Amino acid sequence: MGELAQAPVVETTLVQLVKAVVIFAFIIQVVPIILLLERKLLGRFQSRYGPNRVGPRGVLQPLADVFKLLSKEASTPATAVPWMMAIAPVIAIVTAVATLAIIPFGPQGAWGGDLGLYGIDVPIGLLYFFAFGSLAFYAFVLGGWASGSKYSFLGAMRSAAQLISYEVAIGLSLLGVAMMAGSLSLVDIVEAQGADGRGLWFVIPQFVGFLVFMVAGFAESSRPPFDLPESDAELVAGYNTEYGGMRFGSFFMAEYIEVLVISGVATACFLGGWHGPGPEALAPLWVVLKMFAFVLFFIWIRATLPRLRYDQLMSFGWKILLPLATLNVLVTATLLVVI
Amino acid sequence: MPDAPYALPDDVIAVQRGPEPGGLGGAYRTFGATLRGLRTTFGRLAEKPPTIEYPEEKTPVYPRFRGRHKLQRFEDSGLEKCVGCSLCVAACPAECIRVVAAENTPDNQVSAGERYAAVYEINMTRCIFCGYCEVACPFDAITMGNDYELADYERSDLIFTKEMLLAAPIEKTPLRREGE
C-alpha cells in the first residue's frame, strides 16, 4: 500500500487528455508508415520491389489501402451474431490502444515542468499490459465465433489455444525484469536501467527472458510465425474471414498497434527505454528508434520463418518456453538474493 | 549377420536419418536453423530484385519472334511487294487474312507485278501468329514483326487494314542481339 500511496504526481485532467490525444495521433500516423515499411521490406526480403505504383516509389500505398477499405461494404453473414460481430473489432482496437498509454516515451520533466512523457504511470504497469494483452484475444475469439463461419470458428479456436500456451510464458519472462527493477511500473523499470540504477540494459542480465519475451510477443501479436488465428494459407483469413471494409481494417490496424505495443514494452523492459546519448529532451526519439528496430525485426522474422503447426506451437510453448522462463525466474531470484 | 527378425538384408541400403526432432537438442538445432534463415533473407536486402518493371521496361524479344505483321515495300521504288496472289490466305490456318486483288494500270502502279492487293486485312482477334503467311509469300511481302502489345478496346479496331500494316512500324519492342 505504501508504494501505491506514493504514486507519481497526479496531472490535471486537461494534461491527461492532451497526452492521450497526442499519443493516439502519433500512433495513427505511425501505423501507415509501418504498413508501407512492411510491404516494401517484405518485398526486398523476397527479391521483389513491393508496392511502387501509388505515388513516388509507392509511398501513398497505405492511403490507397485505407480508401479502398473505407469504400467497401461491411457485410454480415446470415449465420452471424451481428452485434457481437460489430463489437469485436472495437475490442481489438481499444485493447491495443489502451496498452499504449503505459509505454514510457521519456522521463518526467524531460520537456520541462512535471510533464511525464507517457500516458499514465500505473504502479501495476506490467499487469496492465498482460491484462489488455489477454483481453485482445477476446476480439479474435468473439469475432471468429460470431461470424458464423467454419473458417472463422477455427481461427477463433486457434487463437484461444495460442493464448493459453503463451500467456504464462510471457508473464514469467517479464518477472525477471520486474524482480531486478523492484517494480512493475514501466517508468521505474526504465529508470532502473539508467545511470541512477545499475546503468545496464536488462537485455544483458535478462537475455533468456528477452528471448522468451520476443517469441511470446510474436504469439501475443499473432504475427508470423505464430499467425495461427489468421492462417491465410489454410483458413482463408481465420477469425476475420467474414469481415469486410473498415471492420477488417480495424483488425488490421489493431494488429499493427499490437506490434508497436510489444515493441514499446520490449524497449522499456530490455533496451533501456529512453536512455541514450544526447540531452534528455531527445528521450522520445530514442524510444521511437528502438521501437522501430523491433518493428524491423518483426518484419524480418515474418519474411523468414514459416508458420508453426497447431501442435508444434503448443508443445513449443509448454515444453520449451515455459520451463525456460521458469528457470530464468528461479536463477534471477537466487542471484538477486545471493548478490 | 544377426539373427534378429528385423535385421536388414545386405542389399538394402539403410536410410540415413537426421536427428530426431524435439527435446533440447532439437530446440538448439532449430535456433541455429532460424539464424541461418534470418541470414539468408537478410542477404536478399542488398540485392537488386530481378523484377522487370514491365510497362516501363520491356523484355527484349528474340530476332525470330513472331509479332504483329508488316507489309513490305521495295526500298528503292517505294512500290508494294504484295501482288495480291492470296497464297497467304490459302496458307492461313486461322483464316484471318482477306485479300482482294486488282489490276495495276500505268496511271496507278501500286505494286511491282501485274496485280496488287486492293484490300489486305488481317483479323488480329483470330490470328494465331504461326507465321505460315510469311512462309507462303513468294515475294517476302508479308513478314512478322516484333511488336506484341496488340490489346485494344474494340474488336473492330483489331482488324488491321492494309494502311496499318504498311505504315512504318513504331518499333516499341526492344530486340535481343544475336547470342544474347
Interface residues (C-beta under 8 A of the other chain):
Chain A: L41 G43 R44 F45 Q46 S47 R48 Y49 N52 W300 I301 A303 T304 L305 S315 K319 I320
Chain B: G22 A27 T34 G37 L38 T40 T41 F42 R44 L45 E47 P49 P50 T51 E53
